[in-house]
Amino acid sequence: MSDANHDEADARLFLHGKPVEGYEECHEHISPMKAYYAVFGALLVLTGLTYAVSYMSLGPASLPVAMVVAVAKASLVCMYFMHLKYDDRYHVFVFLSTIIFVGIFFTFTIFDLNSRTRLIEEQGTFFRNNYDREPPPTPEPAEGHGEGAAGHAEGEAGHAEPAGAPSAEAPPAH
Amino acid sequence: MSHDHDSPKAHRPAGAGEPHAFMAHHFNTPGQQAGAAKFGMWVFLATEILMFSGLFLAYFIVRMHYPDMVLAAHEHLNKTAGGINTVVLITSSLTMALAVRAAQVGDQPAIKRNLLLTIGFAFTFMVVKYFEYTAKIEHGMLPGKFYHAWDHGYYIEGSPHIFFAVYFCMTGLHGFHVLIGIGVLTWIYLRAGKGHFGPSYYTPVENVGLYWHLVDLIWIFLFPLLYLVR
């Protein structure tokens, strides 16, 4: 079997118009030492920047700025220390899709928390706040659940039972 | 055999497809084995990111609801210790990356030296963390119902027990990852001592490296969020 034939039989898959050998395999990249030291220096500088930013009193902008610096540091670590820049694109895809799902998780939760109060007010939904409520009274031995005046006056505070009944009465004042 | 692969048009598989002693029988080539292992590692790292994202979201919600309390409570964290730990973890990330590189080029003493340095930095991180935690526990700044800083003369407005719950959960889970990291780093250090790793086979070094960089990555976000609130 000639070499040309062998190559032709092997190159079943093409990537960017070039035959790929061992497409399911891991492809390595050896960075020069200089690159690692440069990234390390950049990370230290950015750490100093994070520190400086926190003392600059930027007000509401400080959190976004701190996050931008952190993302820059994280990108350096991912691209050069974790070799994502030279790695199989599929690993980049796995990583970035994770970030997208984290973004969905954050966005929808924060969105819900921010819009919930208004919706509750619009719909007039009443939530029982267990924190401010008096503890339910201990059930006393039944001595004829009289609906008399005496029983009613005492029952204002302790009328929460039975719990299941949809009672229309207002919550106790806080 | 490996000279056939030197043509510039073709991508070169890791280790140039040379057989090694740790080749599993169910893989066709060493490169395929390395690729499968690395892909599996990335999927694991994805689950790690998702696990931590829940805690980060909890942090953002607490910060959104109690901005003044978070600002007041974070003043009690030791920024110097946090800063030292940041530099320690970044340096350990460098030594880890250099260990992987040493394995790629087959520099045996450098693999062991860099792994040992990484383990040393990991221990340094945990020692600093120990002193931080001890101070917090002594001052009664504990999560939830265990919070009793007022007994020690610290008065923080609002609900600081929530902040310290978030603080201990986030740094605790991260510290647990550092401990696991010390374990797996020791494991590959011992294997490196037996001369298992070289240009044709360094998958464990690389995957432990990816894990260790992720631990660093999470701290990169934890540090400004917890220690440097403004």
Interface residues (C-beta under 8 A of the other chain):
Chain A: A11 L15 K18 P19 V20 E21 G22 Y23 E24 E25 C26 H27 E28 I30 S31 M33 Y36 Y37 V39 F40 L43 L44 T47 T50 Y51 V53 S54 S57 L58 G59 S62 L63 A66 M67 V69 A70 K73 A74 V77 C78 Y80 F81 M82 D88 Y90 H91 V94 F95 S97 T98 I99 F101 V102 F105 F106 T109 I110 L113
Chain B: H5 K9 A10 H11 R12 P13 A14 G15 G17 T29 G31 Q32 A34 G35 A37 K38 F39 W42 V43 L45 A46 I49 L50 S53 G54 F56 L57 F60 I61 M64 G83 T86 V87 I90 T91 S93 L94 M96 A97 L98 R101 Q104 V105 G209 L210 H213 D216 L217 I220 F221 F223 P224 L225 L228 V229 R230
